[in-house]
């Protein structure tokens, strides 16, 4: 809970605690103010979201279907409404099946973000590539990219492994 509330507050504070919203205003032939989102970023965001969402939805569907129908029927026979059946019976059991493929998808999403170079979005890989071309220090540039992707992969994997252990069935 602290991450959900604390991380946005820390980010807001580090950004200088902005409190005013800036609305776009037509000034001459162009708009001034507001937020400018580049077409490259929009293409990257839509591509990664749509591609990854299909695989995540399939993992969730498979996890929910892995719970036997008898569990649902037993919960309904006890008088639980369908929303409570989903929250109290189906999802806790399905999470044990959903988490491993979801971990793979999150790691894949991290690595697929490097494809932004293909649409001309200046991400980490393209900036590092430009730096390598200008300085001639290819080994250092490639090592830096490897360390950054390794950090993100290990962090994601460690968090998902912790969550998987937290939701695992405890044997007596």
SULGILIN-V855930 format. One record per residue. N is the residue number from 0. SS is DSSP state (a for helix, b for strand, c for the rest). BURIAL is I if it has 9 or more other C-alpha atoms within 8 Angstrom, else O. Layout:
# SULGILIN-V855930
n	ss	burial
N	SS	BURIAL
N	SS	BURIAL
This chain:
# SULGILIN-V855930
n	ss	burial
0	c	O
1	a	O
2	a	O
3	a	O
4	a	O
5	a	O
6	a	I
7	a	O
8	a	O
9	a	O
10	a	O
11	a	I
12	a	O
13	a	O
14	c	O
15	c	O
16	c	O
17	c	O
18	c	O
19	c	O
20	c	O
21	c	O
22	c	O
23	c	I
24	b	O
25	b	O
26	b	O
27	c	O
28	c	O
29	b	O
30	b	I
31	b	O
32	c	O
33	c	O
34	c	O
35	c	O
36	c	O
37	c	O
38	a	O
39	a	I
40	a	I
41	a	I
42	a	I
43	a	I
44	a	O
45	a	O
46	a	O
47	a	I
48	a	O
49	a	O
50	a	O
51	a	I
52	a	O
53	a	O
54	a	I
55	a	I
56	a	O
57	a	O
58	a	I
59	a	I
60	a	O
61	a	I
62	a	I
63	a	I
64	a	O
65	c	O
66	c	I
67	c	O
68	a	O
69	a	O
70	a	I
71	a	I
72	a	O
73	a	O
74	a	I
75	a	I
76	a	O
77	c	O
78	c	O
79	c	I
80	c	O
81	a	O
82	a	O
83	a	I
84	a	I
85	a	I
86	a	I
87	a	O
88	a	I
89	a	I
90	a	I
91	a	I
92	a	I
93	a	I
94	a	I
95	a	I
96	a	I
97	a	I
98	a	I
99	a	I
100	a	I
101	a	I
102	a	I
103	a	O
104	a	I
105	a	I
106	a	I
107	a	O
108	a	I
109	a	I
110	a	O
111	a	O
112	a	O
113	a	I
114	a	O
115	a	I
116	a	I
117	a	O
118	a	I
119	c	O
120	c	I
121	c	I
122	c	I
123	a	O
124	a	I
125	a	I
126	a	I
127	a	I
128	a	I
129	a	O
130	a	I
131	a	I
132	a	I
133	a	O
134	a	O
135	c	O
136	c	O
137	a	O
138	a	O
139	a	O
140	a	I
141	a	I
142	a	O
143	a	O
144	a	I
145	a	O
146	a	O
147	a	O
148	a	I
149	a	O
150	a	O
151	a	I
152	a	I
153	a	O
154	a	O
155	a	I
156	a	I
157	a	O
158	a	O
159	a	I
160	a	O
161	a	O
162	a	O
163	a	I
164	a	O
165	a	O
166	a	I
167	c	O
168	c	O
169	c	O
170	c	O
171	c	O
